Amino acid sequence: MINRITKGAFAAAVALSFLVPQTAMAQSADDLINDANDPTTILTYGMGYGQTRHSALDGINLENVSRLRPEWTYSLADSRGQETFPMIHDGKMYVTTHAATMALDLATGVQVWKTMVEYPAETPRVACCGIVNRGVALYDGMVFRTTLDAHVVALNAETGEEVWRTKSIDFKDGYSMTVAPLVADGVLITGISGGEYGIRGYIEGYNPKTGERMWRTYTIPAPGEPGSETWKDGGDAWERGGGPAWLTGSYDPELNTVFWGTGNPSSWNAGLRPGDNLYASSILALDPQTGAIKWHYQTTPNDPYDYDTTNELVHAEIDGRKVIMQANRNGFFYVLDRATGELIAAPKFIEKVTWATDINLETGRPNETEIGAAARSGEQVTYWPSALGGKNWSPMAYNAKTQTVFANTNKFGLNYKAVEPQYRPGVFYFGAEFSWDWPEGDRGELRAFNPMTGELKWADSIAIPRYSGVLSTDGGLVFTGNMTGDFEAFNAETGEKVWSYNTGSGIVGQPVTWERDGKQYVTIANGVGAVYALFAGDERLANVPTGGNIWTFSVVE
Amino acid sequence: MIVKTARILCAILVLFGAPVFADDAALFKKAESTYKMFCSHCHGLKMVNPGTSSFDLRKWPKDNREGFATSVMNGKGDMPAWGDVLLPEELDLLWHYVKTRAGKEPEPFESSDAASDPVDDIKEQAKALTTTPGTLTACLAKNGGVMSARRAKGGAGMDYEVAAALAAELEMPLEVRWFESEQEEESTPIRENYALLAYEVCDIIPGFALYETSLSAFYNTRAALPRWDDKPAHLGQEFQVDLEPISVTDPYARMEMGVVYRTPEFDRDVEKISDLEGLKLGVEQGTLAGVLTLRQGTEKMAADAVTLNPGPDFLWQMEQGAFDAALVTIGAYDFHKKQNFVSTLALDQYRHPLGFNISVAMLGRKKAMRDVFDPAIARMIQDGTMAKLAKKSHHTYAAPRKPWVQAHLTMQTILSMR
């Protein structure tokens, strides 16, 4: 069993650590690579560099899940939406809010240290979709995070003391950071947010020891750079061309390649920026040491829909081929060759997609319906899925053994009309008037489907869509949370809801599972807020109070 | 005031009509897009939100504008302050959006007392229209000579005095936005005035010359804003304002042109420009007065004239003996005399028939102010207050003359005045 082997490895590591306490306790690059195989730690965003969010743990399973109860709870003392991904190392859990970084005792949830994040009071103005933070990166005895005012910070993992702090850019021009950083090949990598503020997006590499910036790769090329030929306006649209990079990329150590998605080009008024608008709405393969783009794949050329391609890039091996997979905002599920970027499959993963009929597997380009041309010419249109996507940021899980993706999806569209944008630094730069096209009934669905065909295994429909991450386990379970506060477990095969517990505030966090002293635990942050709660105006959430906590559950005997 | 002839002459004849007033739909549209830009991502599209993550603005008391302004400008709880980003009229637009419940309810009647007498009622309506509650804000040119000039505290000049008197009429303090014209080809003083009003940088602009083109609303077009003190940095030169129709008061003074001469050399009885023949004349290039000198004088006069750059330096050159006489705006002469205590220049009795009445401009939708200002202006002309204010400002006063609005100028008109 995997569990036993890793437990043994862990025991050896513990023994070693007694001999050389300082260095051995610090996680190395190899630890990060091995993270997915060691259930006692969570060292990488998405539970492994491949971000599958699948655990081989089966201590909590279909037989005993009904006895799942809170083990401990920790108050985040914050009323914003909580999207933090909990990390675990050396008996501590590391979590974040926009306002603080915290280390908790893994056994009890008792706070070990808490370091506040100071940022100017006006910073929230440049956060389009929630005052959130998605968690830390761990490496070499340090905890790394980003701040809303676009700084990158390193803290001592033992004490919480600040080791260094580097300003990435001036937030007043619409730039912010909510991303959990990634450490790949010894380089600390972050991406910028602000796609609705007329920014020019980028991804950056930092030296984790010093905080020195090693590289910055703009996602929108300047005139003359490769890709600039896809900005045909002949003017300066590229300067405010968007392409943010606000979700954590994945990493393949064998290919030594980082995969990072980019957001929509801006403004939304695509008629003003003719051309494909690279590298917005694209998947980029990067060299972690230099930031050089190895290959790119664009999902929605000349995107007028706000179809970010930032969503997580999950690794799998399908038919012996290394792939990355993404459930894109635009309603299509992309499967690409990890080494070359070649498109392998792109089925729909939701029912209703009106902007395109399919993706041409030869050219890699969408076959758009008449909606696209109408939208670009300034006509009033309605398209599905909406700007919030067939799936929003909340990450999916992938069980390689059953070749099943589990993802929270949306069932609504957008009424849209492109208008002339007016640029003011740090203020919305939409270039479109819009409102929601709500369906009669449910607006969301947790879907289990095949990544190559999109074939649905099961779906759990829900009135208010879920914006929480998904976790799948070898216990035959799928965990997620809903906006009204239920932390839920589903039978991975049938979709039957087998357990739920109301945490007292809506959930938009990311569930994780881990093992301590041979026992399995599940952890989730609750705390309603972020993009749907803020933007959708769903009054059914009126009785769901704010307030974030870290909840850890285990099975009682 | 320098009027650029080229612009006057080239302007297409536009018939003067009553200014069109912004309708409620246009106001609401502006309010809605302002709300979307600044508020929607926390308070929901159309203000619909569950009221948990952020305040449900549909519950904000409609009579608490002040509290609303404080929260928006300074921030409240989790909400960031917007004071350094929002422009005054954007706050107004947001308040309009909130108090009409995103346009779903009519604007609440805000008159303090329905039974009050009608004059007070008009005044109350006018007072409620100011951009900054409780204050009348005027835009005045920083470098306006005897008409307007900035002082360490307050200001001076005829237009400033009129603005102060009108503020007193509303029982409000006066606040001035001192602006500086951008001397760009794209912008004209009139378009800048429209932009300042449309952006609600101020409520009123005194010194607004009445001629057909100045009143033909630049509706559905955009214009750049001039610079003013404390202009937010993000409003760059490329920033364009959607213009709105304006409204004007009855005029309070008249800008005229007269003949200025050097004291010892002048012995003429001037009735028309051509009477100046034989004198060495100065022509202020590119100004209306300059064109009139050249076109309404004799050919010999034109041949003998000295053409010089416009500006304060022009009369100084005359002082130095560069020429003997010139047709200039009275305001320019007044300013020269004020700046040069010892001067050999004098102003003849003659006034050129062409002149511009000046009035106070405001947005069309603020025309309730005009209803308060018009009687006050009439009274102040009548009882000599205007003349006193002019004297205080070292300005040679001329009362407005009918027709209030100068008809469109063509070369034909100018030649016919010979």
Interface residues (C-beta under 8 A of the other chain):
Chain A: S79 R80 G81 A121 E122 T123 P124 R125 A127 C128 C129 I131 Q422 R424 P425 G426 V427 F428 F430 E433 F434 S435 W436 V528 G529 A533 L534 F535 A536 G537 D538 E539 R540 L541 A542 V544 P545 T546
Chain B: S33 K36 M37 F38 S40 H41 C42 G44 L45 K46 M47 V48 N49 P50 G51 T52 S53 S54 G75 D78 M79 P80 A81 W82 D84 V85 H234 L235 F239 Q240
